[in-house]
Amino acid sequence: MTFRSKVTDEAWQYKIRVQKEKDWIKSGRYKFWEDVDLTLKKSIVREVERKTAEKIILEYEWLGDMAVTNKYYGIFFGPYCGGVICINTNGVMANNGRMYGLKDSEVSYFARGACSFWTPTGTASKLLSFALKLEKKRGAKVAHAFSDTDAGEYGTVYQATNWICLGRQKSNDIELVKNNKIIGSRYLSQIATRHKMTPKQMEHEMIRQGWKVQPTNKKYRYCYILADEPYKSSIFENIKHMVTDYPKRPNAVEAQEKCD
């Protein structure tokens, strides 16, 4: 029997930020931010090192890992980094380029993103918008990303910055679940390699330890065409048959801005 775990109708990162803010206020540490200028217009987006991005991603991200990424952008309020986006620029997403009529290396995969609880409204949108500009300047023709409904994500920040929704991904993969933790087939293969097992052997061992098998969640796909004409029209021709309306959060729960 298969099943799907569901976190909440609210985004995972939103819940984490709310809880962290409560904890800081309760401890009195919130006074520290009185001396920090949180004016969004004065914030700066620039490239950062992996270790800077890792501090925020591991604290706020639903999947709790950095994925396969090699380019990182952060948004700064004075000397403090308030949010990050992690991107793969090496064509790690197999066949993504083909879908757009491009080389895989021409597609930037926006794999991870998160903002700290103390950042002002609009931080995620500004960070994402500037990251797109920097990727375009670097030479990317398309940005590609997913939103995971298991984590309560419906692509709110992508919708706010005018990305194109391409519906749900097509996948027949399975994943393992235990206590709201999910391990996908790619990460399962990495674990198996570390334990000198085949993925199937590792799967059986984890099932023995109480993990359950379920079909992988078919995430929503989003893209942003960075290329100028005539490439822009050509790229859109390749994907226009996949374009769908933006998904909405169930039960009319108010969408909270976040980095997906």
Wavefront OBJ file of the C-alpha trace (Angstrom):
o trace
v 0.000 0.000 0.000
v 1.371 3.413 -0.938
v 0.670 6.706 0.763
v 1.752 10.327 0.644
v 2.726 12.339 3.661
v 1.646 15.965 3.753
v 3.302 18.619 5.840
v 0.696 21.352 5.958
v -1.380 23.736 3.867
v 1.137 26.379 4.937
v 4.615 26.445 3.460
v 7.254 24.662 5.523
v 9.627 27.641 5.419
v 6.857 29.996 6.537
v 6.188 27.846 9.587
v 9.896 27.704 10.441
v 10.260 31.490 10.137
v 7.230 32.103 12.375
v 8.569 29.770 15.044
v 12.074 31.255 14.937
v 10.678 34.766 15.299
v 8.700 33.684 18.362
v 11.801 32.101 19.856
v 13.885 35.235 19.297
v 11.260 37.554 20.774
v 10.864 35.286 23.779
v 14.607 35.269 24.389
v 14.953 39.041 24.011
v 17.523 38.683 21.234
v 15.282 40.598 18.826
v 16.818 43.828 20.166
v 19.906 43.008 18.134
v 18.049 43.843 14.908
v 17.103 47.336 16.054
v 20.522 48.494 14.808
v 20.215 46.802 11.385
v 18.785 48.756 8.449
v 16.166 46.418 6.946
v 15.141 48.791 4.173
v 14.613 46.560 1.155
v 15.710 49.242 -1.323
v 19.095 49.443 0.380
v 19.656 45.683 0.326
v 22.225 44.271 -2.092
v 22.211 40.954 -3.988
v 25.598 39.470 -4.816
v 27.338 36.161 -5.326
v 28.344 34.341 -2.135
v 30.353 31.263 -1.188
v 28.738 27.874 -0.643
v 29.382 27.938 3.114
v 27.411 31.190 3.431
v 24.445 29.710 1.576
v 24.664 26.467 3.515
v 24.078 28.165 6.866
v 20.651 29.416 5.777
v 19.597 26.481 3.600
v 20.235 23.837 6.244
v 18.308 25.884 8.800
v 15.197 26.621 6.735
v 14.977 24.283 3.744
v 12.426 21.440 3.780
v 14.762 18.838 2.250
v 17.602 19.785 4.571
v 20.415 19.544 2.021
v 22.234 21.700 -0.518
v 21.478 19.606 -3.616
v 24.021 19.549 -6.461
v 24.741 23.259 -6.820
v 27.707 25.413 -7.779
v 26.471 29.034 -7.921
v 25.130 30.976 -4.925
v 23.539 34.408 -4.533
v 22.707 36.146 -1.266
v 20.770 39.256 -0.288
v 22.497 41.505 2.253
v 21.197 44.060 4.731
v 24.372 45.814 5.716
v 26.856 43.027 6.566
v 24.134 40.437 7.232
v 23.000 37.863 4.691
v 19.225 37.467 4.931
v 18.534 34.954 2.179
v 20.182 32.805 -0.455
v 19.526 31.029 -3.730
v 21.516 27.971 -4.823
v 21.815 27.180 -8.525
v 23.320 24.471 -10.700
v 24.816 25.803 -13.927
v 26.370 22.554 -15.163
v 23.339 20.944 -16.788
v 22.665 18.613 -13.866
v 18.973 18.298 -14.750
v 19.071 15.721 -17.521
v 17.114 16.624 -20.679
v 16.037 20.037 -19.399
v 17.931 21.672 -22.235
v 16.246 19.460 -24.808
v 12.832 20.516 -23.516
v 13.657 24.144 -24.316
v 15.604 23.426 -27.500
v 18.844 24.328 -25.705
v 21.979 22.693 -24.378
v 21.640 21.510 -20.774
v 24.401 23.956 -19.792
v 22.257 26.870 -21.021
v 19.607 26.111 -18.380
v 20.177 27.329 -14.803
v 18.507 25.041 -12.287
v 17.362 27.016 -9.229
v 17.594 24.128 -6.763
v 17.384 25.671 -3.281
v 16.393 28.953 -1.680
v 15.437 30.365 1.699
v 15.151 33.632 3.628
v 15.716 34.262 7.330
v 12.777 35.141 9.560
v 13.951 38.707 10.193
v 13.926 39.819 6.537
v 11.211 42.252 5.372
v 8.314 41.448 3.050
v 9.519 41.346 -0.553
v 12.974 39.952 0.237
v 12.412 36.680 -1.631
v 11.097 38.436 -4.732
v 14.012 40.878 -4.865
v 16.558 38.121 -4.318
v 15.039 35.977 -7.057
v 14.680 38.867 -9.510
v 18.299 39.926 -9.101
v 19.525 36.337 -9.291
v 17.756 36.038 -12.649
v 19.492 39.186 -13.890
v 22.880 37.881 -12.786
v 22.277 34.511 -14.446
v 21.259 36.232 -17.669
v 24.436 38.304 -17.535
v 26.384 35.084 -17.020
v 24.910 33.713 -20.265
v 22.038 31.448 -19.162
v 19.039 31.375 -21.508
v 16.454 29.793 -19.179
v 15.982 29.422 -15.421
v 14.230 26.247 -14.251
v 12.814 25.385 -10.817
v 10.372 23.146 -8.967
v 7.872 23.670 -6.144
v 7.155 20.767 -3.827
v 3.594 20.477 -2.507
v 4.819 17.986 0.118
v 6.465 21.019 1.738
v 3.404 23.214 1.196
v 5.087 24.957 -1.755
v 3.055 26.095 -4.746
v 5.571 28.453 -6.324
v 4.318 31.676 -4.742
v 7.558 33.561 -5.278
v 7.815 32.312 -8.881
v 4.287 33.514 -9.537
v 5.096 36.889 -7.959
v 8.087 37.306 -10.300
v 6.230 36.212 -13.469
v 7.706 32.781 -14.106
v 5.883 30.376 -16.429
v 4.252 27.297 -14.897
v 4.723 24.105 -16.932
v 2.443 21.878 -14.891
v 3.590 18.901 -12.871
v 6.704 16.953 -13.739
v 6.405 13.489 -15.244
v 8.028 10.898 -13.021
v 7.595 7.235 -12.150
v 10.235 7.312 -9.404
v 9.635 6.153 -5.857
v 10.758 7.670 -2.579
v 11.126 6.508 1.007
v 9.299 8.205 3.870
v 9.589 8.093 7.663
v 8.497 10.675 10.241
v 7.886 13.290 7.519
v 11.416 12.815 6.156
v 11.588 11.955 2.460
v 14.472 10.362 0.574
v 14.269 10.452 -3.216
v 15.787 7.962 -5.638
v 18.845 10.133 -6.382
v 19.784 10.560 -2.723
v 19.006 6.889 -2.095
v 21.628 5.993 -4.706
v 24.178 8.193 -2.921
v 23.426 6.507 0.418
v 23.705 3.076 -1.211
v 27.115 3.947 -2.649
v 28.389 5.057 0.769
v 27.233 1.746 2.263
v 28.607 -0.271 -0.675
v 25.142 -1.524 -1.634
v 23.009 -1.361 -4.732
v 20.049 1.088 -4.542
v 17.657 -1.884 -4.334
v 19.596 -3.435 -1.443
v 19.607 -0.080 0.346
v 15.867 0.278 -0.241
v 15.189 -3.134 1.325
v 17.406 -2.291 4.311
v 15.582 1.011 4.915
v 12.187 -0.682 4.640
v 13.408 -3.119 7.301
v 14.181 -0.061 9.479
v 10.621 1.235 9.160
v 10.739 3.394 6.037
v 7.737 3.223 3.691
v 7.735 3.311 -0.112
v 5.513 5.709 -2.013
v 5.404 7.248 -5.506
v 7.528 10.373 -5.683
v 5.626 13.632 -5.494
v 5.161 15.156 -8.928
v 6.365 18.675 -8.326
v 5.232 21.767 -10.217
v 7.715 22.976 -12.822
v 8.459 26.657 -13.399
v 10.675 28.404 -15.916
v 11.798 31.927 -16.702
v 13.057 32.725 -20.191
v 16.178 34.853 -19.859
v 17.153 34.949 -23.546
v 16.334 37.927 -25.730
v 14.784 37.707 -29.184
v 14.914 35.810 -31.453
v 15.822 33.047 -28.992
v 13.027 33.969 -26.583
v 10.222 33.233 -29.068
v 11.919 30.051 -30.211
v 12.213 28.772 -26.644
v 8.584 29.569 -25.900
v 7.471 27.677 -29.018
v 9.095 24.565 -27.568
v 7.198 24.756 -24.276
v 3.916 26.517 -25.038
v 2.005 23.219 -25.141
v 3.006 22.615 -21.481
v 2.032 26.034 -20.100
v -0.660 25.878 -17.395
v -2.363 28.283 -15.006
v -0.644 28.938 -11.695
v -1.573 26.375 -9.013
v -3.376 27.702 -5.955
v -2.972 26.764 -2.341
v -5.807 24.501 -1.057
v -8.423 25.714 1.425
v -7.707 29.322 0.465
v -4.801 29.545 2.912
v -3.118 32.861 2.287
v 0.097 32.355 0.302
v 3.217 33.432 2.117
v 6.130 34.800 0.126
v 9.184 32.600 0.289
v 12.094 31.210 -1.689
v 10.987 27.822 -3.041
l 1 2 3 4 5 6 7 8 9 10 11 12 13 14 15 16 17 18 19 20 21 22 23 24 25 26 27 28 29 30 31 32 33 34 35 36 37 38 39 40 41 42 43 44 45 46 47 48 49 50 51 52 53 54 55 56 57 58 59 60 61 62 63 64 65 66 67 68 69 70 71 72 73 74 75 76 77 78 79 80 81 82 83 84 85 86 87 88 89 90 91 92 93 94 95 96 97 98 99 100 101 102 103 104 105 106 107 108 109 110 111 112 113 114 115 116 117 118 119 120 121 122 123 124 125 126 127 128 129 130 131 132 133 134 135 136 137 138 139 140 141 142 143 144 145 146 147 148 149 150 151 152 153 154 155 156 157 158 159 160 161 162 163 164 165 166 167 168 169 170 171 172 173 174 175 176 177 178 179 180 181 182 183 184 185 186 187 188 189 190 191 192 193 194 195 196 197 198 199 200 201 202 203 204 205 206 207 208 209 210 211 212 213 214 215 216 217 218 219 220 221 222 223 224 225 226 227 228 229 230 231 232 233 234 235 236 237 238 239 240 241 242 243 244 245 246 247 248 249 250 251 252 253 254 255 256 257 258 259 260
